[in-house]
């Protein structure tokens, strides 16, 4: 990667729908000069705190404050070593803070940091917050989850994809803070191509949105729109945890042509070219060949030869057509690329099924908004819905997904406003009840005092 390659980025964090406070933290620090970039590159970091009350929030905040400071001040030439040292020192600081206060005992946080530098992309992490890369039609997870589920799978005690106990699914095996030392994983350097998209996130996203869905959204939309849609989608599916998403999109250098990955909008996967008609054609071909074989066995040489010949030519034509229509395989990466390990890979090309599912989810949310009288900019909402439908009809995937994202954002803002209104109403009702009880108690006390006074007079 080169200093001249501009990097577009977006980051946001959301409390979710079930938590009372946001224990996630993040930071993005870009080098302002080519000299600083050559030395340390650009840094993006996400941390997901753990602990009751404000303990997890404090731990994650300490991590995002400490790591960049130590990293950029480090005199170590190796970026990997500087990043490792910064994360380890943050662990020591969080641990020490926990030891000083009984309420902060064993507080902790996950951490995932991405450095974009002259060597490429380097990832340092502890815990189950993740880093992904989207390139072309693939999304790759670049980090290994330090969780009980992943550790059991690596040890061979759990098969990949096998059902796991829900209550233990998110038990993490490493974090910053609970112990005096932490084992840091460093992955990379990964070679960075123009058009590569990187995503850092807490498990509030991955608990509700699948890898291939993340890839579809990240591959299709600009960074800021992708961040908003991913967070909204996680909340629409339950919002059980805080959600933090950071996205970085690597552009081309000024003297390089724009990458095809960014210049060409992806198209949804079409149904297989060998559809119902071609399946019928295939079986008729097999039937013709079969009839020819039977005629040959019965020594009807001419008829058998004709049927067999027609069938063979039809089968050859069908195979040739199928080979022509088959999607071209993705070109392999250059042999010169460093090939660090990726832990999971999924497709990232938007599909009609995904878009249809998103549209259905949007309709359900709209029905709830109408039923509960949320405050929504309905004219703006209706325009976005109409634009999305038109784009779908024309198979304009990028525009369709963008308009759907706008629709969902309007609905989710209405939901948050409605929830806030209901919460304030409950608080006001509780305050009114408390005042009423206080007034009633005061009246009863006054009545008792009056009664006591009358008795004393008697």
Protein Blocks (a to p, Z undefined) as FASTA:
>chain_A
ZZklccdddddddebjmbfbdfbdcdddddfbfklmmmnopaddddddedehjlmmmmmm
mmmmmmmmmmmmpcbfblklmmmmmmmmmmmmmmmmmmmpmklgoiacddddddddfklp
adddedjbdcdddehjbccdfbdcddfklmmmmnopacehiacdfklmmpcfbdehjamb
dcdddedjddddehiacddddfklmmmpcfklmmmmmmmmcfklmmmmmmmmmmmnnopa
ccddddddddddfkbccdfklmpccddddddfblmklmmmmmmmmmmmmmmmmmmmnopa
klmmmmmmmmmmmmmmmmmmmmmmpccddddddfklccdddfbdcdfbdcfklmmmmmmm
mmmmmmmmmmnopacdfklmmmmmmmmmmmmmnopaklmmmmmmmmmmmmmmmmmmmmmm
mmmmmmmmmmmmmmmmmmmmmmmmmmmmmmmmmmmmZZ
